[in-house]
Amino acid sequence: MSKVRILLSVVILLSLVGLVQAEEKDIGITFDTTYVSKYMWHGFNILGHDNSALQPSIDIDLWGTGFGTTVWFSRANRTGFRDLDEFDYILYYGDSVFEDTCCAMDYTINWLYYDFTDAPTKDSDLQEVGMQFSWPNMLPESIVPSYYVGKLWPAKSGSAVLKDVGGWVHVVGLGYDWAIPGILPDSSEHVVNLIADLTYNDGYNGAGVDHDWSHATLGASTSFEIAENLTFTPALYYQMTMDDSVNNEDEVWTHLSLTYQF
């Protein structure tokens, strides 16, 4: 069965679950188009030095049930990277437990299929299962700790090219929403989202990758509503690289995102 048929079958199944649980809630759809000055993925610079990409996506929230699906695409803005044109198909479920307590926890379970459309499936496509956790009430001053763990493996068995690609990745982080008072009289405060994380690469993405702390990332982003349901979000990131097997230099890059929700 093709990957598209598998995806459609799972989406239909999740949709049926959503219909049962919907209770007249609306389906949520989010369109996003993001320009990135570099395509950074768990510390790796996918397109090489200073090569930008356009990365549109569509996310479907299935009636507020926690189930959802995302289709994401990346294409380099320069020629010569056709084999790295990438569709990601993502299925996820998210919820919260222990709400209104100091141990409140938000979690998301996701499955990803990395589809490199202009390269042979057996020698390029990957899958990943991951879990994301965050604890919004654990620390003072609205500082939110988080943890992500993901397992990567080749989509098809028996690939000579991908035989050593796989492994685990662990990302621990902190997030903080910095509220800046409005500059103009009677203007509301503006929020800047600050993040800091540290990644342990446990053989993720290749046998030649060290099992070590690979990099740390600092980032800042903020959003501006430019029309009803239309948001512009600029972001700036800095990566301090600690392991040459993942990356041999520090990185600075930007995201510019335009998001429409309905």
Secondary structure, 3 states (H helix, E strand, C coil): CCHHHHHHHHHHHHHHHHHHHCCCCCCEEEEEEEEECCCEECCEECCCCCCCEEEEEEEEECCCCCEEEEEEEEEECCCCCHHHCEEEEEEEEEEEECCCCCCCEEEEEEEEEEEECCCCHHHCCEEEEEEEEECCCCCHHHCEEEEEEEEEEECCCCCCCCCCCCEEEEEEEEEEEEEECCCCCCCCCEEEEEEEEEEEEEECCCCCCCEEEEEEEEEEEECEEEECCEEEEEEEEEEEECCCCCCCCCEEEEEEEEEEEC
